[in-house]
Amino acid sequence: MAITVPVIGIEPAELAWIRMLVVLLRHPDPVVPELTRQALLYLEAAAARSEASRDDPDIPAAGQG
């Protein structure tokens, strides 16, 4: 039986996505983890731009500039 560890801020519905992310990051083909890492960096930057655009209307939102 698997040992579970509660994580603050993770909703039960999000666990499937977290598991998929871990599977991709542990994939034996070295291209898959690297592509996953780059995708996460892209999403992080897009989220930061989106957050900044809410604070400053002069900054274009992700996908608009």
N, C-alpha and C positions, 0 to 999 in steps of 0.2 A: 504494500500500500504506500502511496506517495505521501510524503510529509508536506503539509501546506504551511505557508508562512503568510500571515496577513500583512498587507502593504497599505499604508494609509494613502488615500487618494486614488486607489484603483477600484473601479466599480466591477462587480462580478461579470457584467456583460463585456467588459474590456479584456478579460483574461484570455480569451481566444486570440485577440490581437497581440497581446504580450507573448503568448506561447509561440505564435507564428513568427514574431520578430526574433525570438531566441533561436528558433529552428533555422531561420535564414542566416543569423549571425554565426551559427555553429556549423553551417553547411560545409561538407568536405571539399567542394570545388571552391578554390580561393577567390574566384570572380564573384560568386554570390554574396559572401559577407562584405566584400568591398563595395559592390553595387548597393547593397542595403545600407551601408554606412554613408555613402554619398547621398542616397535618397533621404536619409534622416537629416543630414546636414542641410540639404535643400529645403526640406519641410520646416526645419528650425528657422532658417533665414526667412522663408516666406511668412511664417507666423510672426516673426519679429517685425517685418515690414508691415504686415497687416495691423499689428498692435500699434506701431508707430503712426500709421496713417489715421488711426482713430484719434490719436492725440494731436496730430498735426495735419490739417487738411492739405498742405502743400506737398506732402510726400505721397506718391502714387501707391495704391494698394497693390498687393501681389497680383500679377497677371494684368495690370493696367499700365505698366510703364516699362 
